[in-house]
Amino acid sequence: MERKYTLGLYEKSMPQFLDWEEKLLMAKEAKFDFVEISIDETEEKLSRLDMSSKERIEMQNLMCKVGIPIRTMCLSGHRKFPMGSQDPLIRKKSMEIMEKALKLADDLGIRIIQLAGYDVYYEESTLESKKYFLENLKTAAQMAAKYGIVLGFETMENEFMNTVEKSMKYVTLVNSAFLKIYPDLGNITNAAKIYKNDELEDLELGRGNVVAMHLKETVPGKFREIPFGAGHVDFENGIRKAWELGVRKFVTEFWYTGSSDWKEDVKRTGIMFHNILEKIEE
């Protein structure tokens, strides 16, 4: 019987030296349903936004050939070029990145773009940066509406937007069908420990607005490169809550760190989360 959910593999869980065919084949071998492409702040990743028409067609053909699509995008390039920057040239660049990301998503069949949830990253957050951020978010949502692609906030590791509750402030202010929440279960678990609240109650505050979920392991105060099972994230109850909220698309977020066993890590991750999801969907 066909599964009621899809499970994606974050691109950065695999070595950067692999080509796209190798990455898609690895995802298929590990029983994932799709891959999440990374558009981070590096020049190498940002240059993907300028792929030629020929390159985009080749990517489409490759997805068909392998039988594994790219269906979500992690757009963290705004960390370097934030929507709330004091510099008007940086703000202009941020919106150029947004337009290009939407066009690439449209061409490749990507349904959801995960947005980094902060007004600025390398600058100080101020009332003015938050004002610029909101103005540009409203424009970004209108741009997304043109393409019919959903933007979803990632709950981050900083104070600005580390909970679903904080994300909902901007979702409410923008009030668009194309700006929602794509939370990181590991990050909101860490935030729950800081604020002494419950991450499941935090997820509940996003009811009707949560479109997908990142599954990442964390420990208090650390947000990256924690092996699954070595942290404090309650994946089963977190996924169960997301399921209750109507979420059916999940992405495992972890990183290739040079291990010679990376292929086994990818496979083990797929098995772990399929087991949890299959139990929940029964």
C-alpha positions as CSV (number, residue, x, y, z in Angstrom):
1,M,0.0,0.0,0.0
2,E,1.3,3.5,-0.8
3,R,2.5,5.4,2.2
4,K,0.5,8.4,3.5
5,Y,3.7,10.5,3.9
6,T,6.9,11.5,2.1
7,L,10.3,11.5,3.7
8,G,13.1,13.6,2.3
9,L,16.8,13.6,2.6
10,Y,18.7,16.9,3.1
11,E,21.3,17.4,0.4
12,K,24.1,18.2,2.9
13,S,23.8,14.8,4.5
14,M,25.9,13.6,1.5
15,P,29.4,14.6,0.4
16,Q,29.6,17.8,-1.6
17,F,31.9,16.1,-4.2
18,L,29.0,13.9,-5.4
19,D,27.2,14.9,-8.5
20,W,23.5,15.2,-8.6
21,E,22.9,11.8,-10.1
22,E,25.0,10.2,-7.3
23,K,23.0,12.1,-4.7
24,L,19.6,11.1,-6.1
25,L,20.7,7.5,-6.4
26,M,21.9,7.5,-2.8
27,A,18.5,8.8,-1.7
28,K,16.8,6.1,-3.7
29,E,19.0,3.4,-2.3
30,A,18.2,4.6,1.3
31,K,14.5,4.5,0.6
32,F,13.9,8.3,0.7
33,D,11.1,9.8,-1.4
34,F,12.8,13.0,-2.4
35,V,15.8,15.3,-1.8
36,E,15.9,18.8,-0.3
37,I,18.2,21.0,-2.3
38,S,20.4,23.5,-0.4
39,I,20.8,27.1,-1.5
40,D,23.0,28.5,1.2
41,E,25.2,31.6,1.5
42,T,28.2,30.2,-0.4
43,E,28.9,31.3,-3.9
44,E,28.8,27.7,-5.1
45,K,25.2,27.2,-3.9
46,L,24.0,30.7,-4.7
47,S,25.2,30.2,-8.3
48,R,22.6,27.5,-8.7
49,L,20.0,30.3,-8.9
50,D,21.5,31.2,-12.3
51,M,21.4,27.7,-13.8
52,S,20.8,27.9,-17.5
53,S,17.6,26.6,-19.1
54,K,19.6,23.7,-20.5
55,E,20.9,22.8,-17.0
56,R,17.4,23.0,-15.5
57,I,16.0,20.6,-18.2
58,E,18.9,18.3,-17.5
59,M,18.0,18.3,-13.8
60,Q,14.4,17.5,-14.7
61,N,15.5,14.6,-16.9
62,L,17.8,13.3,-14.2
63,M,15.1,13.2,-11.6
64,C,12.9,11.3,-14.0
65,K,15.7,8.9,-14.9
66,V,16.6,8.1,-11.3
67,G,13.0,8.2,-10.1
68,I,13.7,10.5,-7.2
69,P,12.6,14.2,-7.3
70,I,13.8,17.3,-5.6
71,R,10.7,18.6,-3.9
72,T,11.8,21.1,-1.2
73,M,14.4,23.8,-1.0
74,C,16.3,25.0,2.1
75,L,17.0,28.6,1.2
76,S,19.6,29.9,3.8
77,G,21.3,32.2,1.4
78,H,19.4,35.1,3.1
79,R,21.8,34.7,6.0
80,K,24.4,36.7,4.0
81,F,21.8,38.8,2.2
82,P,18.9,39.3,4.8
83,M,15.6,40.9,4.0
84,G,15.9,43.2,7.1
85,S,19.4,44.6,6.4
86,Q,20.1,48.2,7.0
87,D,21.9,48.3,3.7
88,P,19.4,48.9,0.8
89,L,21.7,47.1,-1.7
90,I,21.7,44.0,0.5
91,R,17.9,44.2,0.8
92,K,17.7,44.5,-3.0
93,K,20.0,41.4,-3.3
94,S,17.8,39.5,-0.9
95,M,14.8,40.0,-3.0
96,E,16.7,39.1,-6.2
97,I,17.6,35.9,-4.5
98,M,14.0,35.3,-3.5
99,E,12.8,35.8,-7.1
100,K,15.5,33.6,-8.5
101,A,14.8,30.9,-5.9
102,L,11.1,30.9,-6.8
103,K,11.8,30.6,-10.5
104,L,14.2,27.7,-10.0
105,A,11.7,26.0,-7.7
106,D,9.0,26.5,-10.4
107,D,11.3,25.0,-13.1
108,L,12.3,22.0,-11.0
109,G,8.9,21.2,-9.5
110,I,9.8,22.2,-6.0
111,R,6.7,22.7,-3.9
112,I,8.0,24.3,-0.6
113,I,10.9,26.7,0.1
114,Q,12.1,26.9,3.6
115,L,13.0,30.4,4.7
116,A,15.5,31.2,7.4
117,G,13.6,32.8,10.3
118,Y,15.5,35.9,11.1
119,D,15.4,39.5,10.0
120,V,19.2,39.8,10.0
121,Y,22.0,37.4,10.9
122,Y,25.4,39.2,10.9
123,E,23.9,42.6,11.8
124,E,22.2,43.7,15.0
125,S,18.4,43.1,15.0
126,T,16.6,46.5,15.5
127,L,13.1,47.8,15.2
128,E,14.1,49.1,11.7
129,S,15.4,45.7,10.6
130,K,12.2,44.1,11.7
131,K,10.2,46.7,9.7
132,Y,12.3,46.0,6.6
133,F,11.9,42.3,7.1
134,L,8.1,42.5,7.3
135,E,7.9,44.8,4.2
136,N,10.0,42.4,2.2
137,L,8.2,39.3,3.5
138,K,4.9,40.7,2.2
139,T,6.5,41.2,-1.2
140,A,8.0,37.7,-1.1
141,A,4.6,36.2,-0.3
142,Q,3.1,38.0,-3.3
143,M,6.0,36.7,-5.5
144,A,5.4,33.2,-4.2
145,A,1.7,33.5,-5.0
146,K,2.6,34.2,-8.6
147,Y,4.3,30.8,-8.8
148,G,2.0,28.9,-6.5
149,I,4.9,27.9,-4.3
150,V,4.7,27.9,-0.5
151,L,7.3,29.6,1.7
152,G,7.7,28.1,5.2
153,F,9.7,29.7,8.1
154,E,12.3,27.5,9.6
155,T,12.4,27.9,13.4
156,M,16.0,29.0,14.0
157,E,18.6,28.8,16.8
158,N,18.4,32.5,17.7
159,E,16.0,34.6,19.8
160,F,14.3,36.2,16.8
161,M,12.4,33.2,15.6
162,N,13.2,30.0,17.6
163,T,9.6,28.9,18.2
164,V,6.5,28.3,16.2
165,E,4.8,30.9,18.3
166,K,7.3,33.6,17.1
167,S,6.9,32.4,13.5
168,M,3.1,32.8,13.8
169,K,3.5,36.6,14.5
170,Y,4.9,37.1,11.0
171,V,2.5,34.6,9.4
172,T,-0.4,36.5,10.9
173,L,1.0,40.0,9.9
174,V,1.6,38.9,6.3
175,N,-1.7,36.9,6.1
176,S,-0.9,35.0,2.9
177,A,-1.7,31.5,1.9
178,F,1.8,31.3,0.6
179,L,3.7,32.1,3.8
180,K,3.5,29.3,6.4
181,I,5.8,27.5,8.9
182,Y,8.3,24.7,8.2
183,P,9.6,24.1,11.7
184,D,12.8,22.4,12.9
185,L,11.9,19.9,15.6
186,G,15.4,20.0,17.1
187,N,15.5,23.8,17.3
188,I,12.1,24.1,19.0
189,T,13.1,21.4,21.4
190,N,16.1,23.5,22.4
191,A,13.9,26.6,22.7
192,A,11.5,24.7,24.9
193,K,14.3,24.0,27.4
194,I,15.3,27.7,27.4
195,Y,11.7,29.0,28.0
196,K,10.7,26.0,30.1
197,N,7.7,25.3,27.9
198,D,6.6,22.3,25.8
199,E,7.6,21.9,22.2
200,L,4.4,20.1,21.4
201,E,2.3,23.0,22.8
202,D,4.5,25.3,20.7
203,L,3.7,23.2,17.6
204,E,0.0,23.4,18.4
205,L,0.2,27.2,18.1
206,G,0.9,26.7,14.4
207,R,-2.2,24.6,13.7
208,G,-3.3,25.1,10.1
209,N,0.0,26.8,9.2
210,V,2.6,24.0,9.4
211,V,3.4,22.6,5.9
212,A,6.4,20.3,6.6
213,M,8.9,19.5,9.3
214,H,12.7,19.2,9.6
215,L,13.8,16.3,11.7
216,K,17.1,17.2,13.4
217,E,18.8,16.1,16.6
218,T,20.0,18.6,19.1
219,V,21.3,18.9,22.7
220,P,20.8,22.0,24.9
221,G,22.8,24.8,23.4
222,K,24.0,22.9,20.4
223,F,22.1,22.8,17.1
224,R,24.2,21.0,14.6
225,E,26.0,17.7,13.9
226,I,24.5,15.7,16.8
227,P,24.0,12.1,15.7
228,F,20.4,10.9,15.8
229,G,19.8,9.2,19.1
230,A,22.6,11.1,20.9
231,G,20.5,14.1,21.7
232,H,17.2,15.0,23.5
233,V,14.7,15.3,20.7
234,D,11.6,13.2,21.2
235,F,11.1,12.4,17.5
236,E,8.2,10.0,17.9
237,N,6.0,12.4,19.9
238,G,7.1,15.4,17.8
239,I,6.2,13.6,14.5
240,R,2.9,12.4,16.0
241,K,2.0,15.9,16.9
242,A,2.9,17.2,13.4
243,W,0.8,14.3,12.0
244,E,-2.1,15.4,14.1
245,L,-1.6,18.9,12.7
246,G,-1.9,17.5,9.1
247,V,1.8,17.4,8.2
248,R,2.7,14.6,5.8
249,K,6.1,15.9,4.4
250,F,9.2,15.4,6.6
251,V,12.9,16.0,5.9
252,T,15.8,14.5,7.9
253,E,18.3,17.2,8.5
254,F,21.9,16.1,9.2
255,W,25.3,16.7,7.8
256,Y,28.1,14.8,6.1
257,T,31.1,15.3,8.4
258,G,33.8,13.3,6.6
259,S,32.8,9.9,8.0
260,S,33.7,6.9,5.9
261,D,30.4,5.3,7.1
262,W,28.3,8.2,5.7
263,K,26.3,5.9,3.4
264,E,25.3,3.7,6.3
265,D,24.4,6.8,8.3
266,V,22.0,7.8,5.5
267,K,20.5,4.4,5.3
268,R,20.1,4.1,9.1
269,T,18.4,7.5,9.2
270,G,15.9,6.4,6.6
271,I,15.1,3.2,8.4
272,M,14.8,5.1,11.8
273,F,12.2,7.6,10.5
274,H,10.3,5.3,8.2
275,N,9.8,3.0,11.3
276,I,8.5,5.9,13.3
277,L,6.2,7.3,10.5
278,E,4.9,3.8,9.6
279,K,3.9,3.3,13.2
280,I,2.1,6.6,13.4
281,E,0.2,6.3,10.1
282,E,-1.3,2.9,11.1
